[in-house]
Amino acid sequence: MNPDTVDLNLLRALRALLEERTVTGAAERMGVSQPSMSASLARLRRHFDDDLLVRSGRQHRLTPLARRLQQRTQTAVRAADRVFESQPDFDPAGSKRQFHIIASDYDTSMIARRLTGLLAKEAPRTRLAITTVTTRHVEGCPETLLDCDLLMLPHGMITDAAHQDLFRDEWQCIVAADNPVLDDRVTVEQLESFPWVAAYETATSWTTVARALRTLGIDLHVQVTMQSFLAIPEMVAGTDRIAVLPRRLVERFPADAGVRALPCPVDAGPLVEAMWWHPFYDDDPEHEFLRDVVLRATAPLREPE
């Protein structure tokens, strides 16, 4: 099969098959007959010289190649959609574009209400999809940037991509409200001796504060890792664990969250939040509109407190 002559619908069929993992489910999703989808699977198997889907008991599983293709196929389909959605003139009021932002729950809690309010007023027919960021998104850059319009992350987690700074924050320690050991401050020694709850931590990916602490030679005993900021108080309340979170987020916790904030005993540097995108979108008028809306949605966060 010559890639220059591949039917785009075959790419969509591949995505449906890899996500549904059944011919029947893929056919229903694509709105085609089961024999038609079976024919598409046969063509794909010939092209890749691979079964892609293999029966395992009453279900099907993806072959190793199919697993590698899954994310690439999703990215390719979304990129193709953006190509065919493009128009010579962009009218926000009439646009039906779906914007896709990948962000942490911290970012979402900070800007989602203002962002959706501006979009509803200025581009009411557009749609906004917000995906919660995971370490896979961070480690998968720059491919992740092709799979979304904007990736919202602080400096230090990714580099070498088009970006614009949005706002700054600072780090605070949180401990259980009834922690009997800690009074009004945390020492460096306690940072090392107490168990931690950490967000977005893997062997190759850390939050900027965790990286800063390690750079200072502070060895963290991470007991719990989470791909969330908002859920961390649940893992701290009633325990001897420590976590470090953005101050603006800590101030939003309810009084009965079971945690209290303490100053961070070391200067871990500021949290500088930014929006990142692939250079492919630099001159896209719809993308420029989205970036402008995000900037305006975060404007109150840039004002002096």
Backbone as CSV, one residue per row, in Angstrom:
resi,resn,N_x,N_y,N_z,CA_x,CA_y,CA_z,C_x,C_y,C_z
1,MET,0.855,-1.194,0.000,0.000,0.000,0.000,0.887,1.238,0.000
2,ASN,0.716,2.077,-0.996,1.489,3.309,-1.108,0.921,4.349,-0.145
3,PRO,1.736,4.858,0.810,1.213,5.849,1.768,0.603,7.066,1.094
4,ASP,1.083,7.410,-0.132,0.549,8.585,-0.814,-0.883,8.375,-1.308
5,THR,-1.310,7.125,-1.374,-2.650,6.839,-1.896,-3.578,6.251,-0.839
6,VAL,-3.157,6.262,0.421,-3.982,5.695,1.485,-5.239,6.534,1.676
7,ASP,-6.367,5.870,1.745,-7.644,6.526,2.015,-7.663,6.968,3.477
8,LEU,-7.992,8.243,3.716,-8.032,8.747,5.085,-9.009,7.952,5.935
9,ASN,-10.061,7.435,5.317,-11.015,6.630,6.080,-10.371,5.359,6.629
10,LEU,-9.314,4.866,5.957,-8.624,3.690,6.457,-7.870,4.025,7.742
11,LEU,-7.365,5.229,7.831,-6.717,5.679,9.063,-7.738,5.758,10.193
12,ARG,-8.927,6.256,9.884,-9.972,6.329,10.902,-10.428,4.919,11.300
13,ALA,-10.470,4.017,10.342,-10.825,2.637,10.661,-9.783,2.014,11.573
14,LEU,-8.509,2.315,11.311,-7.447,1.795,12.173,-7.610,2.301,13.592
15,ARG,-7.906,3.598,13.746,-8.111,4.131,15.093,-9.282,3.435,15.777
16,ALA,-10.385,3.258,15.074,-11.559,2.617,15.668,-11.250,1.177,16.070
17,LEU,-10.541,0.453,15.240,-10.206,-0.944,15.552,-9.273,-1.031,16.764
18,LEU,-8.296,-0.147,16.827,-7.346,-0.191,17.938,-7.996,0.222,19.259
19,GLU,-8.992,1.111,19.197,-9.635,1.564,20.428,-10.783,0.645,20.839
20,GLU,-11.557,0.151,19.882,-12.688,-0.724,20.202,-12.258,-2.180,20.385
21,ARG,-11.228,-2.583,19.641,-10.658,-3.933,19.722,-11.623,-5.016,19.264
22,THR,-12.643,-4.636,18.540,-13.533,-5.606,17.897,-13.975,-5.023,16.569
23,VAL,-14.195,-5.892,15.600,-14.693,-5.437,14.304,-16.091,-4.864,14.457
24,THR,-16.920,-5.531,15.272,-18.297,-5.069,15.472,-18.333,-3.678,16.085
25,GLY,-17.553,-3.483,17.157,-17.527,-2.182,17.814,-16.978,-1.091,16.912
26,ALA,-15.935,-1.418,16.140,-15.355,-0.428,15.227,-16.342,-0.065,14.129
27,ALA,-17.075,-1.060,13.630,-18.059,-0.798,12.580,-19.163,0.119,13.084
28,GLU,-19.660,-0.138,14.296,-20.709,0.708,14.867,-20.207,2.131,15.062
29,ARG,-18.978,2.256,15.503,-18.411,3.584,15.737,-18.257,4.356,14.429
30,MET,-17.862,3.667,13.367,-17.650,4.316,12.076,-18.938,4.464,11.276
31,GLY,-20.014,3.775,11.704,-21.261,3.830,10.963,-21.211,3.088,9.652
32,VAL,-20.467,1.969,9.622,-20.364,1.148,8.417,-20.780,-0.279,8.758
33,SER,-20.906,-1.113,7.735,-21.292,-2.503,7.975,-20.111,-3.304,8.508
34,GLN,-20.421,-4.410,9.170,-19.364,-5.260,9.697,-18.488,-5.837,8.582
35,PRO,-19.063,-6.307,7.436,-18.193,-6.786,6.349,-17.239,-5.707,5.836
36,SER,-17.720,-4.458,5.769,-16.870,-3.367,5.321,-15.698,-3.161,6.276
37,MET,-15.971,-3.215,7.577,-14.894,-3.050,8.550,-13.941,-4.242,8.513
38,SER,-14.468,-5.438,8.305,-13.608,-6.616,8.180,-12.664,-6.471,6.990
39,ALA,-13.174,-5.900,5.903,-12.339,-5.677,4.722,-11.241,-4.657,5.025
40,SER,-11.583,-3.621,5.801,-10.576,-2.624,6.179,-9.497,-3.263,7.041
41,LEU,-9.902,-4.113,7.988,-8.926,-4.798,8.836,-8.008,-5.671,7.985
42,ALA,-8.568,-6.349,6.994,-7.744,-7.202,6.133,-6.719,-6.362,5.377
43,ARG,-7.134,-5.199,4.868,-6.202,-4.319,4.154,-5.105,-3.822,5.091
44,LEU,-5.467,-3.478,6.306,-4.484,-2.998,7.279,-3.506,-4.102,7.661
45,ARG,-4.009,-5.313,7.815,-3.126,-6.435,8.138,-2.128,-6.678,7.008
46,ARG,-2.581,-6.566,5.777,-1.662,-6.754,4.647,-0.619,-5.641,4.612
47,HIS,-1.073,-4.419,4.878,-0.146,-3.294,4.828,0.947,-3.421,5.885
48,PHE,0.556,-3.721,7.107,1.519,-3.778,8.207,2.183,-5.154,8.348
49,ASP,1.651,-6.148,7.607,2.148,-7.510,7.741,2.099,-7.940,9.215
50,ASP,0.951,-7.644,9.824,0.775,-7.899,11.254,-0.715,-8.099,11.508
51,ASP,-1.047,-8.975,12.469,-2.458,-9.255,12.751,-3.174,-8.076,13.411
52,LEU,-2.453,-7.218,14.126,-3.004,-6.054,14.829,-3.928,-6.450,15.969
53,LEU,-4.978,-7.239,15.682,-5.895,-7.751,16.706,-5.815,-9.267,16.712
54,VAL,-5.601,-9.854,17.891,-5.550,-11.317,18.012,-6.503,-11.739,19.115
55,ARG,-7.179,-12.849,18.898,-8.157,-13.322,19.872,-7.449,-13.863,21.110
56,SER,-7.975,-13.499,22.268,-7.481,-13.992,23.555,-8.699,-14.351,24.395
57,GLY,-9.087,-15.641,24.366,-10.319,-16.048,25.032,-11.507,-15.494,24.279
58,ARG,-12.377,-14.787,24.975,-13.568,-14.207,24.354,-13.333,-12.775,23.889
59,GLN,-12.112,-12.274,24.085,-11.798,-10.897,23.714,-10.657,-10.875,22.706
60,HIS,-10.328,-9.671,22.257,-9.187,-9.471,21.383,-8.164,-8.590,22.105
61,ARG,-6.928,-8.830,21.815,-5.863,-7.985,22.359,-5.042,-7.418,21.215
62,LEU,-4.360,-6.318,21.504,-3.533,-5.668,20.505,-2.169,-6.349,20.437
63,THR,-1.648,-6.475,19.248,-0.286,-6.966,19.095,0.684,-5.868,19.546
64,PRO,1.956,-6.193,19.783,2.925,-5.151,20.155,2.965,-3.992,19.163
65,LEU,2.892,-4.300,17.858,2.883,-3.223,16.870,1.629,-2.373,17.015
66,ALA,0.490,-3.007,17.220,-0.764,-2.267,17.353,-0.715,-1.326,18.551
67,ARG,-0.097,-1.766,19.644,0.018,-0.892,20.820,0.862,0.328,20.499
68,ARG,1.920,0.128,19.705,2.757,1.266,19.328,2.019,2.211,18.388
69,LEU,1.156,1.657,17.562,0.430,2.464,16.594,-0.712,3.270,17.214
70,GLN,-1.205,2.856,18.375,-2.442,3.430,18.903,-2.327,4.939,19.124
71,GLN,-1.304,5.390,19.860,-1.164,6.820,20.111,-0.847,7.576,18.829
72,ARG,-0.012,6.988,17.965,0.336,7.657,16.716,-0.907,7.835,15.829
73,THR,-1.765,6.838,15.842,-2.964,6.906,15.012,-3.914,7.990,15.519
74,GLN,-4.091,8.064,16.840,-4.937,9.116,17.410,-4.411,10.494,17.028
75,THR,-3.089,10.662,17.135,-2.473,11.946,16.806,-2.661,12.275,15.334
76,ALA,-2.470,11.275,14.464,-2.597,11.502,13.018,-4.014,11.892,12.641
77,VAL,-5.013,11.242,13.222,-6.399,11.558,12.897,-6.747,12.972,13.352
78,ARG,-6.310,13.318,14.556,-6.619,14.662,15.044,-5.924,15.728,14.210
79,ALA,-4.674,15.449,13.800,-3.965,16.406,12.947,-4.685,16.568,11.607
80,ALA,-5.159,15.455,11.042,-5.897,15.526,9.778,-7.192,16.319,9.946
81,ASP,-7.870,16.102,11.073,-9.100,16.855,11.324,-8.831,18.356,11.339
82,ARG,-7.709,18.746,11.964,-7.399,20.176,12.041,-7.117,20.747,10.657
83,VAL,-6.470,19.948,9.808,-6.193,20.408,8.450,-7.494,20.720,7.723
84,PHE,-8.462,19.809,7.791,-9.694,19.980,7.037,-10.687,20.910,7.718
85,GLU,-10.423,21.241,8.998,-11.255,22.226,9.679,-10.819,23.656,9.366
86,SER,-9.616,23.809,8.819,-9.067,25.141,8.569,-9.887,25.884,7.531
87,GLN,-10.002,27.203,7.747,-10.757,28.063,6.846,-9.923,29.296,6.530
88,PRO,-10.136,29.909,5.345,-9.327,31.079,4.990,-9.522,32.240,5.951
89,ASP,-10.712,32.400,6.473,-10.989,33.458,7.438,-11.614,32.824,8.674
90,PHE,-11.171,33.277,9.838,-11.672,32.709,11.079,-12.650,33.672,11.731
91,ASP,-13.851,33.202,11.905,-14.889,33.977,12.576,-15.223,33.261,13.879
92,PRO,-14.743,33.746,15.015,-15.003,33.049,16.280,-16.483,32.790,16.522
93,ALA,-17.322,33.734,16.184,-18.755,33.597,16.469,-19.380,32.445,15.696
94,GLY,-18.824,32.114,14.521,-19.410,31.045,13.728,-18.608,29.756,13.721
95,SER,-17.444,29.751,14.373,-16.572,28.580,14.332,-17.173,27.412,15.106
96,LYS,-16.990,26.204,14.555,-17.394,24.973,15.237,-16.182,24.157,15.666
97,ARG,-15.052,24.791,15.741,-13.797,24.130,16.079,-13.862,23.550,17.492
98,GLN,-13.296,22.360,17.654,-13.112,21.814,18.994,-11.672,22.057,19.411
99,PHE,-11.494,22.781,20.493,-10.170,23.020,21.046,-9.869,21.954,22.100
100,HIS,-8.623,21.541,22.132,-8.212,20.488,23.064,-7.033,20.987,23.884
101,ILE,-7.227,21.065,25.193,-6.186,21.498,26.117,-5.861,20.358,27.073
102,ILE,-4.583,20.125,27.287,-4.136,19.159,28.284,-3.579,19.953,29.458
103,ALA,-4.121,19.735,30.646,-3.738,20.547,31.807,-3.912,19.741,33.085
104,SER,-3.212,20.166,34.121,-3.394,19.540,35.430,-4.692,20.032,36.056
105,ASP,-5.155,19.326,37.078,-6.356,19.787,37.777,-6.103,21.113,38.489
106,TYR,-4.857,21.404,38.807,-4.492,22.712,39.370,-4.798,23.817,38.359
107,ASP,-4.305,23.649,37.125,-4.558,24.652,36.090,-6.050,24.797,35.814
108,THR,-6.734,23.656,35.727,-8.161,23.696,35.439,-8.916,24.471,36.507
109,SER,-8.563,24.235,37.766,-9.250,24.938,38.852,-8.949,26.428,38.838
110,MET,-7.779,26.801,38.305,-7.396,28.204,38.271,-8.104,28.987,37.164
111,ILE,-8.286,28.377,35.991,-8.712,29.183,34.847,-9.969,28.695,34.130
112,ALA,-10.441,27.486,34.423,-11.512,26.906,33.603,-12.766,27.773,33.572
113,ARG,-13.164,28.332,34.698,-14.411,29.108,34.721,-14.294,30.348,33.832
114,ARG,-13.191,31.091,33.952,-13.025,32.288,33.120,-12.848,31.913,31.645
115,LEU,-12.090,30.838,31.399,-11.839,30.426,30.017,-13.130,30.024,29.320
116,THR,-13.922,29.173,29.956,-15.167,28.730,29.323,-16.160,29.879,29.208
117,GLY,-16.105,30.807,30.135,-16.989,31.968,30.043,-16.669,32.829,28.836
118,LEU,-15.378,33.057,28.576,-14.981,33.851,27.421,-15.331,33.143,26.114
119,LEU,-15.092,31.829,26.070,-15.415,31.080,24.855,-16.922,31.088,24.596
120,ALA,-17.697,30.915,25.646,-19.148,30.909,25.478,-19.658,32.245,24.955
121,LYS,-19.002,33.325,25.340,-19.424,34.654,24.911,-18.950,34.978,23.503
122,GLU,-17.694,34.643,23.183,-17.090,35.082,21.925,-17.126,34.029,20.822
123,ALA,-17.145,32.760,21.205,-17.161,31.676,20.211,-18.111,30.587,20.699
124,PRO,-19.406,30.888,20.757,-20.364,30.000,21.417,-20.550,28.644,20.746
125,ARG,-20.144,28.509,19.493,-20.340,27.233,18.801,-19.104,26.342,18.857
126,THR,-18.018,26.851,19.422,-16.826,26.022,19.589,-17.026,25.077,20.769
127,ARG,-16.205,24.049,20.804,-16.219,23.089,21.910,-14.838,23.049,22.537
128,LEU,-14.797,22.804,23.821,-13.529,22.723,24.540,-13.421,21.375,25.224
129,ALA,-12.369,20.636,24.899,-12.075,19.367,25.568,-10.835,19.565,26.428
130,ILE,-10.953,19.263,27.708,-9.821,19.377,28.631,-9.452,17.983,29.108
131,THR,-8.230,17.577,28.836,-7.713,16.284,29.266,-6.756,16.502,30.426
132,THR,-6.886,15.697,31.473,-5.989,15.826,32.614,-4.606,15.307,32.251
133,VAL,-3.598,16.121,32.476,-2.234,15.762,32.109,-1.744,14.580,32.947
134,THR,-0.946,13.734,32.333,-0.312,12.613,33.023,1.184,12.658,32.721
135,THR,1.950,11.853,33.434,3.382,11.785,33.156,3.640,11.285,31.741
136,ARG,2.710,10.499,31.183,2.879,10.033,29.805,2.880,11.206,28.835
137,HIS,2.022,12.202,29.082,2.009,13.378,28.219,3.337,14.126,28.300
138,VAL,3.872,14.235,29.512,5.125,14.972,29.690,6.272,14.246,29.005
139,GLU,6.360,12.949,29.236,7.458,12.174,28.672,7.306,11.982,27.168
140,GLY,6.084,12.163,26.649,5.833,11.939,25.234,5.972,13.172,24.364
141,CYS,6.392,14.302,24.933,6.614,15.488,24.101,7.774,15.211,23.147
142,PRO,7.755,15.739,21.931,6.800,16.714,21.368,5.556,16.093,20.735
143,GLU,5.448,14.748,20.741,4.271,14.128,20.128,2.991,14.600,20.791
144,THR,3.046,14.809,22.110,1.865,15.294,22.824,1.388,16.622,22.259
145,LEU,2.328,17.485,21.877,1.965,18.805,21.371,1.275,18.739,20.016
146,LEU,1.459,17.647,19.300,0.724,17.454,18.048,-0.678,16.907,18.311
147,ASP,-0.891,16.387,19.503,-2.149,15.732,19.845,-3.120,16.671,20.545
148,CYS,-2.719,17.918,20.738,-3.592,18.871,21.430,-3.310,20.264,20.893
149,ASP,-4.131,21.221,21.294,-3.861,22.611,20.949,-2.873,23.229,21.921
150,LEU,-3.102,23.015,23.209,-2.226,23.596,24.228,-1.952,22.574,25.315
151,LEU,-0.732,22.600,25.806,-0.337,21.814,26.973,0.059,22.806,28.052
152,MET,-0.602,22.751,29.185,-0.315,23.694,30.263,0.550,23.014,31.311
153,LEU,1.774,23.525,31.452,2.748,22.964,32.385,3.666,24.083,32.871
154,PRO,4.229,23.935,34.066,5.221,24.914,34.509,6.556,24.695,33.807
155,HIS,7.351,25.728,33.777,8.703,25.591,33.252,9.467,24.544,34.065
156,GLY,10.328,23.827,33.384,11.156,22.833,34.051,10.759,21.411,33.750
157,MET,9.522,21.206,33.277,9.076,19.856,32.966,9.284,19.522,31.500
158,ILE,9.143,20.529,30.613,9.484,20.351,29.202,10.246,21.593,28.751
159,THR,10.969,21.479,27.662,11.739,22.586,27.121,11.647,22.545,25.597
160,ASP,12.230,23.550,24.961,12.371,23.580,23.501,11.036,23.448,22.776
161,ALA,10.049,24.218,23.201,8.769,24.256,22.504,8.243,25.688,22.558
162,ALA,7.408,26.030,21.597,6.796,27.350,21.612,5.941,27.483,22.864
163,HIS,6.020,28.616,23.524,5.270,28.773,24.771,5.058,30.246,25.082
164,GLN,4.176,30.490,26.034,3.964,31.823,26.571,3.646,31.686,28.050
165,ASP,4.335,32.452,28.873,4.106,32.397,30.313,2.730,32.963,30.651
166,LEU,2.107,32.378,31.673,0.752,32.758,32.046,0.688,33.429,33.416
167,PHE,1.241,32.794,34.428,1.205,33.366,35.769,2.238,32.676,36.642
168,ARG,2.469,33.246,37.805,3.432,32.688,38.755,2.718,32.261,40.029
169,ASP,3.343,31.328,40.702,2.846,30.869,41.995,4.052,30.502,42.841
170,GLU,3.824,30.179,44.080,4.906,29.758,44.972,4.486,28.491,45.683
171,TRP,5.464,27.803,46.237,5.218,26.502,46.844,4.996,26.606,48.345
172,GLN,4.079,25.783,48.826,3.832,25.666,50.266,3.786,24.196,50.661
173,CYS,4.255,23.916,51.871,4.100,22.569,52.416,2.702,22.432,52.986
174,ILE,2.127,21.256,52.857,0.894,20.971,53.584,1.105,19.718,54.426
175,VAL,0.544,19.752,55.630,0.610,18.633,56.568,-0.779,18.444,57.160
176,ALA,-0.965,17.361,57.861,-2.254,17.116,58.498,-2.538,18.203,59.530
177,ALA,-3.785,18.631,59.606,-4.159,19.672,60.560,-3.865,19.254,61.991
178,ASP,-3.942,17.941,62.266,-3.718,17.450,63.624,-2.361,16.783,63.778
179,ASN,-1.402,17.105,62.906,-0.064,16.523,63.010,0.553,16.938,64.343
180,PRO,0.877,15.978,65.232,1.337,16.337,66.570,2.808,16.749,66.629
181,VAL,3.554,16.498,65.560,4.993,16.768,65.570,5.298,18.161,65.036
182,LEU,4.619,18.523,63.952,4.906,19.783,63.292,4.058,20.903,63.873
183,ASP,4.715,22.010,64.192,4.018,23.145,64.782,3.741,24.195,63.715
184,ASP,4.593,25.206,63.638,4.352,26.281,62.685,5.379,26.329,61.568
185,ARG,6.218,25.311,61.485,7.196,25.283,60.415,7.684,23.857,60.192
186,VAL,8.278,23.655,59.019,8.878,22.376,58.670,10.358,22.613,58.466
187,THR,11.189,21.750,59.022,12.630,21.885,58.845,13.094,21.029,57.658
188,VAL,14.296,21.292,57.195,14.857,20.493,56.107,14.974,19.045,56.532
189,GLU,15.367,18.826,57.781,15.486,17.452,58.284,14.147,16.730,58.246
190,GLN,13.085,17.433,58.564,11.758,16.816,58.526,11.308,16.539,57.093
191,LEU,11.707,17.399,56.164,11.405,17.118,54.765,11.987,15.776,54.347
192,GLU,13.165,15.452,54.866,13.831,14.207,54.491,13.306,13.011,55.272
193,SER,12.864,13.227,56.512,12.483,12.093,57.353,11.011,11.713,57.246
194,PHE,10.142,12.681,56.918,8.714,12.372,56.829,8.377,11.783,55.450
195,PRO,7.400,10.905,55.398,6.975,10.383,54.076,6.268,11.467,53.284
196,TRP,6.378,11.350,51.958,5.844,12.359,51.053,4.703,11.823,50.218
197,VAL,3.830,12.751,49.832,2.888,12.513,48.741,3.340,13.415,47.608
198,ALA,3.629,12.820,46.456,4.176,13.589,45.335,3.252,13.500,44.137
199,ALA,3.211,14.573,43.362,2.399,14.615,42.142,3.285,14.490,40.922
200,TYR,2.814,13.717,39.954,3.464,13.620,38.642,4.931,13.231,38.762
201,GLU,5.194,12.169,39.479,6.575,11.739,39.670,6.788,10.348,39.090
202,THR,7.789,10.234,38.240,8.266,8.949,37.744,9.785,8.984,37.812
203,ALA,10.415,7.952,37.272,11.878,7.911,37.286,12.483,9.043,36.462
204,THR,11.728,9.580,35.497,12.272,10.606,34.613,11.492,11.912,34.650
205,SER,10.430,11.975,35.433,9.593,13.172,35.436,9.252,13.559,36.865
206,TRP,9.556,14.822,37.232,9.222,15.335,38.559,8.617,16.723,38.403
207,THR,7.876,17.140,39.413,7.456,18.526,39.439,8.698,19.386,39.663
208,THR,8.580,20.664,39.345,9.732,21.545,39.478,10.212,21.634,40.921
209,VAL,9.297,21.576,41.883,9.730,21.677,43.273,10.486,20.422,43.696
210,ALA,10.037,19.246,43.259,10.754,18.019,43.608,12.147,18.024,43.007
211,ARG,12.249,18.511,41.768,13.567,18.588,41.132,14.470,19.561,41.891
212,ALA,13.915,20.701,42.306,14.716,21.691,43.033,15.213,21.141,44.357
213,LEU,14.352,20.423,45.078,14.752,19.858,46.356,15.852,18.816,46.176
214,ARG,15.724,18.000,45.152,16.766,17.000,44.892,18.078,17.665,44.496
215,THR,17.984,18.758,43.745,19.183,19.493,43.360,19.907,20.031,44.592
216,LEU,19.145,20.387,45.606,19.728,20.871,46.854,20.232,19.738,47.742
217,GLY,20.129,18.503,47.254,20.629,17.358,48.019,19.645,16.804,49.025
218,ILE,18.370,17.194,48.917,17.354,16.707,49.863,16.759,15.422,49.288
219,ASP,16.962,14.333,49.980,16.498,13.022,49.519,15.081,12.784,50.033
220,LEU,14.125,12.730,49.125,12.727,12.609,49.508,12.318,11.144,49.626
221,HIS,11.594,10.841,50.686,11.007,9.503,50.846,9.565,9.580,50.351
222,VAL,9.367,9.283,49.067,8.039,9.382,48.454,7.278,8.099,48.731
223,GLN,6.206,8.217,49.507,5.393,7.063,49.886,4.198,6.876,48.962
224,VAL,3.649,7.989,48.458,2.481,7.944,47.572,2.727,8.870,46.398
225,THR,2.458,8.397,45.170,2.512,9.259,43.988,1.121,9.331,43.369
226,MET,0.786,10.511,42.879,-0.534,10.737,42.293,-0.392,11.605,41.062
227,GLN,-1.268,11.396,40.077,-1.308,12.266,38.914,-2.457,13.258,39.106
228,SER,-2.356,13.970,40.207,-3.384,14.931,40.603,-2.808,15.815,41.694
229,PHE,-3.235,17.064,41.728,-2.932,17.951,42.850,-4.106,18.021,43.819
230,LEU,-5.321,18.089,43.274,-6.492,18.309,44.109,-6.759,17.161,45.075
231,ALA,-6.339,15.951,44.710,-6.609,14.793,45.565,-5.560,14.589,46.643
232,ILE,-4.482,15.349,46.604,-3.389,15.134,47.554,-3.808,15.347,49.013
233,PRO,-4.630,16.364,49.349,-5.013,16.519,50.765,-5.624,15.258,51.373
234,GLU,-6.340,14.459,50.563,-6.919,13.219,51.073,-5.849,12.250,51.553
235,MET,-4.671,12.316,50.922,-3.572,11.425,51.274,-2.697,11.988,52.391
236,VAL,-2.941,13.241,52.763,-2.156,13.885,53.823,-2.946,13.948,55.127
237,ALA,-4.233,14.256,55.040,-5.061,14.411,56.238,-5.013,13.160,57.103
238,GLY,-4.809,13.355,58.412,-4.808,12.248,59.359,-3.567,11.370,59.314
239,THR,-2.511,11.814,58.618,-1.280,11.033,58.507,-0.091,11.910,58.901
240,ASP,1.107,11.327,58.836,2.320,12.108,59.075,2.987,12.511,57.767
241,ARG,2.269,12.408,56.650,2.847,12.714,55.350,2.943,14.226,55.116
242,ILE,3.846,14.573,54.202,4.046,15.953,53.778,3.847,16.014,52.267
243,ALA,3.338,17.122,51.792,3.273,17.389,50.355,3.609,18.850,50.134
244,VAL,4.020,19.172,48.939,4.285,20.564,48.564,3.404,20.887,47.366
245,LEU,2.585,21.943,47.522,1.609,22.300,46.498,1.679,23.795,46.199
246,PRO,1.151,24.227,45.061,1.089,25.659,44.767,0.207,26.388,45.783
247,ARG,0.677,27.562,46.210,-0.033,28.309,47.251,-1.455,28.669,46.827
248,ARG,-1.640,29.109,45.581,-2.976,29.516,45.142,-3.969,28.364,45.257
249,LEU,-3.481,27.153,45.035,-4.354,25.986,45.143,-4.660,25.686,46.606
250,VAL,-3.646,25.763,47.448,-3.842,25.491,48.882,-4.887,26.443,49.462
251,GLU,-4.870,27.684,49.014,-5.818,28.667,49.545,-7.253,28.345,49.161
252,ARG,-7.448,27.485,48.173,-8.798,27.105,47.750,-9.339,25.901,48.509
253,PHE,-8.506,25.228,49.295,-8.988,24.066,50.030,-9.992,24.491,51.088
254,PRO,-11.065,23.730,51.269,-12.042,24.091,52.310,-11.449,23.959,53.702
255,ALA,-12.053,24.650,54.648,-11.527,24.659,56.014,-11.534,23.270,56.641
256,ASP,-12.432,22.397,56.167,-12.530,21.064,56.745,-11.756,20.016,55.940
257,ALA,-10.766,20.452,55.147,-9.989,19.511,54.330,-9.057,18.646,55.156
258,GLY,-8.813,19.043,56.408,-7.960,18.240,57.287,-6.477,18.474,57.111
259,VAL,-6.134,19.588,56.426,-4.717,19.905,56.236,-4.493,21.372,56.580
260,ARG,-3.228,21.726,56.814,-2.856,23.124,57.019,-1.559,23.395,56.275
261,ALA,-1.361,24.660,55.943,-0.199,25.054,55.154,0.911,25.565,56.047
262,LEU,2.148,25.246,55.668,3.337,25.728,56.351,4.333,26.211,55.311
263,PRO,5.182,27.175,55.683,6.166,27.665,54.705,7.139,26.556,54.309
264,CYS,7.571,26.606,53.058,8.584,25.662,52.590,9.931,26.117,53.150
265,PRO,10.716,25.233,53.786,11.952,25.647,54.448,13.105,25.943,53.496
266,VAL,12.946,25.662,52.225,14.003,25.956,51.254,13.400,26.748,50.106
267,ASP,14.247,27.498,49.432,13.800,28.275,48.275,13.832,27.358,47.055
268,ALA,12.669,26.839,46.707,12.581,25.945,45.553,12.344,26.701,44.259
269,GLY,12.333,28.038,44.339,12.095,28.839,43.145,10.613,28.953,42.865
270,PRO,10.224,29.910,42.029,8.800,30.102,41.729,8.286,29.036,40.773
271,LEU,6.994,28.844,40.797,6.311,28.034,39.794,5.863,29.005,38.702
272,VAL,6.397,28.851,37.506,6.027,29.718,36.382,5.205,28.885,35.411
273,GLU,3.903,29.104,35.430,2.997,28.323,34.587,2.971,28.908,33.185
274,ALA,2.941,28.025,32.184,2.979,28.466,30.793,2.067,27.598,29.950
275,MET,1.683,28.117,28.786,1.004,27.286,27.791,2.018,26.978,26.690
276,TRP,2.028,25.720,26.254,2.997,25.234,25.273,2.246,24.709,24.062
277,TRP,2.816,24.889,22.874,2.164,24.384,21.668,3.216,24.024,20.631
278,HIS,2.790,23.271,19.651,3.685,22.873,18.571,3.837,24.037,17.593
279,PRO,5.052,24.283,17.077,5.244,25.389,16.117,4.341,25.296,14.890
280,PHE,3.815,24.101,14.627,2.873,23.916,13.525,1.704,24.894,13.620
281,TYR,1.352,25.301,14.849,0.177,26.148,15.063,0.517,27.627,15.223
282,ASP,1.776,28.012,15.021,2.178,29.392,15.278,1.286,30.405,14.569
283,ASP,1.021,30.188,13.287,0.287,31.171,12.489,-1.148,30.751,12.188
284,ASP,-1.651,29.767,12.907,-3.030,29.313,12.736,-3.953,30.334,13.407
285,PRO,-4.825,31.031,12.655,-5.660,32.080,13.269,-6.580,31.562,14.361
286,GLU,-7.081,30.337,14.219,-7.940,29.783,15.265,-7.132,29.538,16.532
287,HIS,-5.901,29.058,16.332,-5.037,28.800,17.484,-4.611,30.116,18.139
288,GLU,-4.342,31.120,17.328,-4.011,32.433,17.875,-5.163,32.969,18.719
289,PHE,-6.382,32.741,18.258,-7.555,33.160,19.034,-7.591,32.441,20.379
290,LEU,-7.364,31.118,20.369,-7.382,30.358,21.617,-6.311,30.861,22.571
291,ARG,-5.108,31.101,22.083,-4.034,31.581,22.950,-4.391,32.932,23.554
292,ASP,-5.018,33.781,22.754,-5.424,35.096,23.268,-6.479,34.945,24.360
293,VAL,-7.428,34.025,24.156,-8.462,33.811,25.171,-7.841,33.288,26.470
294,VAL,-6.890,32.361,26.356,-6.228,31.831,27.552,-5.463,32.945,28.273
295,LEU,-4.797,33.794,27.511,-4.083,34.919,28.133,-5.039,35.827,28.893
296,ARG,-6.183,36.119,28.288,-7.145,36.983,28.960,-7.783,36.289,30.161
297,ALA,-7.970,34.965,30.060,-8.543,34.222,31.187,-7.611,34.188,32.378
298,THR,-6.316,34.232,32.115,-5.336,34.187,33.217,-4.867,35.562,33.660
299,ALA,-5.363,36.616,33.014,-4.916,37.975,33.362,-5.052,38.301,34.848
300,PRO,-6.181,37.944,35.513,-6.292,38.252,36.942,-5.202,37.575,37.779
301,LEU,-4.663,36.470,37.307,-3.623,35.771,38.049,-2.261,36.445,37.909
302,ARG,-2.158,37.361,36.969,-0.907,38.105,36.796,-0.919,39.441,37.527
303,GLU,-2.064,39.811,38.080,-2.145,41.075,38.797,-1.492,40.951,40.172
304,PRO,-0.885,42.046,40.663,-0.274,41.990,42.002,-1.299,41.629,43.064
305,GLU,-0.867,40.798,43.992,-1.811,40.358,45.050,-1.692,41.294,46.251
